[in-house]
Amino acid sequence: MPSNKNSRLKDPELYEDLRDDGASKEKAARISNAAAKEGRSTIGKRGGESGSYDDWTVAELKERARELDLHGYSSLNKSALIEKLRSH
């Protein structure tokens, strides 16, 4: 069951499913709230496919971390970078 910190989520169950699948907190919240507003089938049809972070290079991962304004990623290895991106 989602905790109170996710109380602004409109579809907490979908949020948790997305997080379990590796989506970042931001992405999971955005998708779950849009799905609650417009319907899950509408969002599913509209959504694209993003490549797995596992397929990205370390340089690409660091660039994404920079875009998200994350800190403390410069010395991380690939697996740690992926974890940081997924848990932001």
C-alpha positions, 0 to 999 in steps of 0.5 A: 500500500502506498504511503502518505508521501504519495497522497497527491497521486490520483492512481497510487496502484499504477504509480507503484506498478510503474516504480516496480518496473523501474520508472523514476518517481517523476515519470511514474507520478506523471503517468499515473495522474494522467491515466486517472484523468484521461483513462489508462487505455488512452495513456497506453495508446499515446505512450512511446517506448523509451530505451532501457537505461541498461542500453545507454552509455555512461556518458549518456547516463551522466548527461541525463542526470545533468538534465534532471539536475541531479547531484553527486553522479560524476564518480558513479559507475553505470549501475549506480548511475542507473539506480540514481536515475530511477530513484530520483 
